[in-house]
């Protein structure tokens, strides 16, 4: 993963990685810490809340093992970041990660405005729309 990220960075790409890492940035021996330090990626949660008390992102658990890493240039675009309660959005033993960005800062333009909430869904039995969704 480090080699892949470094290759993308060499091509001047910005990076956003999110995952269930099963490790923390607090562990000096973790591969996640090595990934972050070797590639220069930042954790926007820690940037926004450096003194927030430790919490579990998995049940059972006691550590934040689910997180986002991103290019430092992109961290300024993060307007909100948080974690959902466990088992809130999907049947999972992990907290969902939620991050909102200022698209103008992120992409340089805000022409891709989201449609109203009522028009964002895709019904599973609508083959045409499902096919369009999968192809996009």
N, C-alpha and C positions, 0 to 999 in steps of 0.2 A: 504494500500500500504506500509506503514511503517513497519508493522509486516511482510509482505511478503519479503520486501527487507532485513530486519534484519535476517529473517530465512535463506535467501540465503547467506548472509554474514557469518552467523554462520557456514555454510557449506563450507566456504572459496571461495565463488564465487565472482568474480568482477562484477560490475553492470554498464550498460549503459542504461539510461532511456531518452527518448526524447518525447516531447509532446507539445500540445497546452494546457497549464496549466490554462489559463485565470487568472493568478496571476503572480506577479513578486517576485523576491528575495529582492527587495527594500522595500516591504511592511512588516513591522514587525509582522503583524497579519496574514500573508498568510500561507496557508497550505503547499505551495511549500517551503517556508523558513523553516518551521518546518520539512518537509521531508528531506531537505538537511542537516540541522543541527543535526537532530536526528540520521541520518544514516551516516553522515560524507561524503556525496557525494559532489562533486565539479562541478562547472559550468566551462567547458573549455573555453567558450567565455570570461567570466570575468577573468579567469586566464591569457589568452593571451592578452586581451585588457581591463585592469582594469579601464582606464580613458576614454574609448570611450564614446562619447556623447550618451545619451538615444535616442532610435528610436522606431518606431512602427513596430511590426511584423504582424499586422492585419490592414486592411483598412475597416472602419475608426478606428483609434486608435492612441495612443501616447506612448504606453509602449511595452517593449519586453516581451510578454506573451508566446512565443514559445521558448523553450530552451532545452538544453541537460544537464543531470546530470550524473556524472560517478564517479567511484571509483578513489580516488586520485592517486593510482598507475598507472592508465591508462592514466591520463592526459598527461604524458610525451610522450605518443605515438602519440598524436595529432600533425600532421604536418601542416594541414590547417583547418580552420574553417571559415564559413561565412554564410550569408543569401542571398537568391536570391531575385530579385525584386518580388513584389506581382504579381501574375497571370503569372509567367514566365514559369514554367514547367507544371503546371496543372491549371485548371480553379478553382481558390481558392481566397479567400480574405485574405489569409495568405502568408507570405514569407516562402519559403522552407529553411530548415536548411541543410547545407552541411558540412560534416566533413570527412577529410581523415586522416588515421592513418598509422603509420609505423608498418606493420604487424609483423616484426621481434620483435619489442618491445612489441607489443600487444600479440602475440601468441608464441613467442620464435622461430619461423621459418617463412620462406617466401616461402614455397613450393607450396602454392595455388596461382599461378600467374594467373591473369585474361587473357582470350583470347583477341585477337585483337577486336576492337570495332565492326567490321563488323560481328563478330560471337557471339555477346552478346544478340541479340534480339530473341524474340519468336513471330512468326506470329500467330495471333489469330485463323486463319483457319487451322493451322497445328495441328490436333488433337493429334498426337503422341508426338510432342514436348511440347504442352500445358499440356498434361497429365503428362509427365515427370517433367515439371516445377512445377506443383501443388503438385505432390507427393514428390518432393525433399523439 
